[in-house]
Amino acid sequence: MEDFVASAIQSGFAIAVAAYLLVRMESRLEELTKAIRDLQVAIVNRGGA
């Protein structure tokens, strides 16, 4: 029983850390996506001028 509890605690901690990192990275990925789109627009506008 103690082994099961220890395993559940370790798994829960790993899942919590992974979820935290995914939430933090999501906003950064959205910012990078916006920056890439802005860069694409700037390149297209400069090439067309």
N, CA, C and O atoms as CSV, one atom per row, in Angstrom:
chain,resi,resn,atom,element,x,y,z
A,1,MET,N,N,0.824,-1.199,0.000
A,1,MET,CA,C,0.000,0.000,0.000
A,1,MET,C,C,0.865,1.258,0.000
A,1,MET,O,O,0.560,2.232,-0.688
A,2,GLU,N,N,1.954,1.224,0.785
A,2,GLU,CA,C,2.845,2.385,0.831
A,2,GLU,C,C,3.500,2.631,-0.514
A,2,GLU,O,O,3.711,3.777,-0.910
A,3,ASP,N,N,3.823,1.550,-1.216
A,3,ASP,CA,C,4.414,1.685,-2.546
A,3,ASP,C,C,3.436,2.372,-3.505
A,3,ASP,O,O,3.824,3.219,-4.308
A,4,PHE,N,N,2.183,1.994,-3.404
A,4,PHE,CA,C,1.159,2.596,-4.263
A,4,PHE,C,C,1.018,4.087,-3.987
A,4,PHE,O,O,0.932,4.884,-4.921
A,5,VAL,N,N,0.993,4.462,-2.736
A,5,VAL,CA,C,0.861,5.875,-2.363
A,5,VAL,C,C,2.074,6.659,-2.841
A,5,VAL,O,O,1.932,7.751,-3.392
A,6,ALA,N,N,3.263,6.110,-2.635
A,6,ALA,CA,C,4.490,6.784,-3.079
A,6,ALA,C,C,4.492,6.952,-4.591
A,6,ALA,O,O,4.878,8.003,-5.103
A,7,SER,N,N,4.067,5.928,-5.297
A,7,SER,CA,C,4.002,5.995,-6.759
A,7,SER,C,C,2.986,7.038,-7.214
A,7,SER,O,O,3.245,7.788,-8.155
A,8,ALA,N,N,1.844,7.088,-6.557
A,8,ALA,CA,C,0.811,8.067,-6.905
A,8,ALA,C,C,1.300,9.485,-6.643
A,8,ALA,O,O,1.018,10.387,-7.432
A,9,ILE,N,N,2.019,9.695,-5.564
A,9,ILE,CA,C,2.541,11.026,-5.244
A,9,ILE,C,C,3.570,11.450,-6.282
A,9,ILE,O,O,3.552,12.591,-6.743
A,10,GLN,N,N,4.467,10.541,-6.653
A,10,GLN,CA,C,5.479,10.866,-7.655
A,10,GLN,C,C,4.839,11.163,-9.004
A,10,GLN,O,O,5.238,12.111,-9.680
A,11,SER,N,N,3.871,10.382,-9.395
A,11,SER,CA,C,3.187,10.602,-10.669
A,11,SER,C,C,2.418,11.907,-10.640
A,11,SER,O,O,2.430,12.655,-11.617
A,12,GLY,N,N,1.759,12.186,-9.548
A,12,GLY,CA,C,1.001,13.432,-9.427
A,12,GLY,C,C,1.906,14.639,-9.506
A,12,GLY,O,O,1.555,15.640,-10.131
A,13,PHE,N,N,3.063,14.558,-8.882
A,13,PHE,CA,C,4.005,15.669,-8.944
A,13,PHE,C,C,4.492,15.882,-10.367
A,13,PHE,O,O,4.571,17.020,-10.830
A,14,ALA,N,N,4.816,14.818,-11.058
A,14,ALA,CA,C,5.280,14.924,-12.447
A,14,ALA,C,C,4.193,15.516,-13.341
A,14,ALA,O,O,4.481,16.344,-14.206
A,15,ILE,N,N,2.970,15.103,-13.140
A,15,ILE,CA,C,1.859,15.636,-13.933
A,15,ILE,C,C,1.651,17.115,-13.632
A,15,ILE,O,O,1.398,17.901,-14.544
A,16,ALA,N,N,1.755,17.499,-12.373
A,16,ALA,CA,C,1.584,18.905,-11.999
A,16,ALA,C,C,2.676,19.769,-12.610
A,16,ALA,O,O,2.393,20.863,-13.098
A,17,VAL,N,N,3.904,19.303,-12.592
A,17,VAL,CA,C,5.012,20.069,-13.184
A,17,VAL,C,C,4.812,20.199,-14.687
A,17,VAL,O,O,4.998,21.282,-15.243
A,18,ALA,N,N,4.436,19.115,-15.348
A,18,ALA,CA,C,4.215,19.153,-16.791
A,18,ALA,C,C,3.084,20.113,-17.149
A,18,ALA,O,O,3.202,20.876,-18.108
A,19,ALA,N,N,2.007,20.084,-16.399
A,19,ALA,CA,C,0.881,20.983,-16.663
A,19,ALA,C,C,1.293,22.439,-16.458
A,19,ALA,O,O,0.926,23.301,-17.256
A,20,TYR,N,N,2.038,22.719,-15.415
A,20,TYR,CA,C,2.515,24.080,-15.151
A,20,TYR,C,C,3.379,24.582,-16.307
A,20,TYR,O,O,3.206,25.709,-16.772
A,21,LEU,N,N,4.301,23.750,-16.763
A,21,LEU,CA,C,5.181,24.164,-17.857
A,21,LEU,C,C,4.401,24.368,-19.152
A,21,LEU,O,O,4.695,25.299,-19.902
A,22,LEU,N,N,3.420,23.523,-19.427
A,22,LEU,CA,C,2.613,23.687,-20.638
A,22,LEU,C,C,1.816,24.988,-20.611
A,22,LEU,O,O,1.698,25.667,-21.630
A,23,VAL,N,N,1.274,25.333,-19.454
A,23,VAL,CA,C,0.507,26.572,-19.336
A,23,VAL,C,C,1.415,27.782,-19.546
A,23,VAL,O,O,1.035,28.735,-20.226
A,24,ARG,N,N,2.601,27.743,-18.970
A,24,ARG,CA,C,3.540,28.853,-19.128
A,24,ARG,C,C,4.023,28.980,-20.569
A,24,ARG,O,O,4.171,30.090,-21.080
A,25,MET,N,N,4.266,27.863,-21.215
A,25,MET,CA,C,4.797,27.896,-22.583
A,25,MET,C,C,3.735,28.298,-23.587
A,25,MET,O,O,4.059,28.821,-24.654
A,26,GLU,N,N,2.473,28.064,-23.266
A,26,GLU,CA,C,1.405,28.380,-24.216
A,26,GLU,C,C,1.396,29.865,-24.566
A,26,GLU,O,O,1.272,30.225,-25.737
A,27,SER,N,N,1.527,30.721,-23.569
A,27,SER,CA,C,1.510,32.160,-23.851
A,27,SER,C,C,2.734,32.571,-24.656
A,27,SER,O,O,2.637,33.438,-25.524
A,28,ARG,N,N,3.865,31.972,-24.385
A,28,ARG,CA,C,5.078,32.294,-25.151
A,28,ARG,C,C,4.949,31.832,-26.592
A,28,ARG,O,O,5.396,32.526,-27.505
A,29,LEU,N,N,4.347,30.675,-26.809
A,29,LEU,CA,C,4.144,30.190,-28.170
A,29,LEU,C,C,3.192,31.104,-28.937
A,29,LEU,O,O,3.392,31.350,-30.126
A,30,GLU,N,N,2.163,31.607,-28.265
A,30,GLU,CA,C,1.244,32.535,-28.920
A,30,GLU,C,C,1.957,33.829,-29.298
A,30,GLU,O,O,1.712,34.378,-30.373
A,31,GLU,N,N,2.842,34.324,-28.424
A,31,GLU,CA,C,3.602,35.534,-28.731
A,31,GLU,C,C,4.541,35.307,-29.912
A,31,GLU,O,O,4.678,36.177,-30.772
A,32,LEU,N,N,5.182,34.153,-29.957
A,32,LEU,CA,C,6.071,33.846,-31.075
A,32,LEU,C,C,5.294,33.719,-32.379
A,32,LEU,O,O,5.760,34.171,-33.424
A,33,THR,N,N,4.123,33.112,-32.326
A,33,THR,CA,C,3.287,32.991,-33.518
A,33,THR,C,C,2.895,34.366,-34.043
A,33,THR,O,O,2.927,34.606,-35.250
A,34,LYS,N,N,2.524,35.269,-33.139
A,34,LYS,CA,C,2.162,36.632,-33.545
A,34,LYS,C,C,3.368,37.357,-34.147
A,34,LYS,O,O,3.230,38.070,-35.141
A,35,ALA,N,N,4.533,37.180,-33.557
A,35,ALA,CA,C,5.741,37.825,-34.075
A,35,ALA,C,C,6.077,37.316,-35.472
A,35,ALA,O,O,6.488,38.095,-36.332
A,36,ILE,N,N,5.909,36.030,-35.703
A,36,ILE,CA,C,6.184,35.463,-37.021
A,36,ILE,C,C,5.200,36.004,-38.050
A,36,ILE,O,O,5.584,36.315,-39.178
A,37,ARG,N,N,3.943,36.117,-37.668
A,37,ARG,CA,C,2.944,36.668,-38.597
A,37,ARG,C,C,3.236,38.133,-38.905
A,37,ARG,O,O,3.115,38.563,-40.052
A,38,ASP,N,N,3.619,38.900,-37.888
A,38,ASP,CA,C,3.971,40.306,-38.111
A,38,ASP,C,C,5.176,40.425,-39.038
A,38,ASP,O,O,5.212,41.291,-39.912
A,39,LEU,N,N,6.150,39.561,-38.847
A,39,LEU,CA,C,7.334,39.566,-39.705
A,39,LEU,C,C,6.967,39.216,-41.139
A,39,LEU,O,O,7.484,39.814,-42.082
A,40,GLN,N,N,6.077,38.251,-41.301
A,40,GLN,CA,C,5.635,37.871,-42.635
A,40,GLN,C,C,4.948,39.044,-43.328
A,40,GLN,O,O,5.196,39.298,-44.507
A,41,VAL,N,N,4.094,39.754,-42.613
A,41,VAL,CA,C,3.403,40.914,-43.181
A,41,VAL,C,C,4.414,41.998,-43.557
A,41,VAL,O,O,4.299,42.613,-44.616
A,42,ALA,N,N,5.398,42.230,-42.695
A,42,ALA,CA,C,6.411,43.244,-42.976
A,42,ALA,C,C,7.211,42.879,-44.220
A,42,ALA,O,O,7.516,43.751,-45.032
A,43,ILE,N,N,7.551,41.616,-44.380
A,43,ILE,CA,C,8.325,41.184,-45.543
A,43,ILE,C,C,7.493,41.331,-46.816
A,43,ILE,O,O,7.995,41.799,-47.838
A,44,VAL,N,N,6.236,40.934,-46.754
A,44,VAL,CA,C,5.362,41.044,-47.936
A,44,VAL,C,C,5.172,42.517,-48.300
A,44,VAL,O,O,5.237,42.863,-49.480
A,45,ASN,N,N,4.942,43.385,-47.329
A,45,ASN,CA,C,4.744,44.801,-47.602
A,45,ASN,C,C,6.004,45.445,-48.176
A,45,ASN,O,O,5.919,46.285,-49.072
A,46,ARG,N,N,7.150,45.061,-47.673
A,46,ARG,CA,C,8.401,45.642,-48.183
A,46,ARG,C,C,8.665,45.168,-49.615
A,46,ARG,O,O,9.137,45.941,-50.449
A,47,GLY,N,N,8.366,43.916,-49.892
A,47,GLY,CA,C,8.585,43.377,-51.239
A,47,GLY,C,C,7.635,43.970,-52.258
A,47,GLY,O,O,7.978,44.080,-53.435
A,48,GLY,N,N,6.448,44.352,-51.823
A,48,GLY,CA,C,5.462,44.909,-52.743
A,48,GLY,C,C,5.641,46.399,-53.003
A,48,GLY,O,O,5.066,46.943,-53.946
A,49,ALA,N,N,6.448,47.063,-52.156
A,49,ALA,CA,C,6.584,48.520,-52.291
A,49,ALA,C,C,7.610,48.902,-53.325
A,49,ALA,O,O,7.841,50.089,-53.555
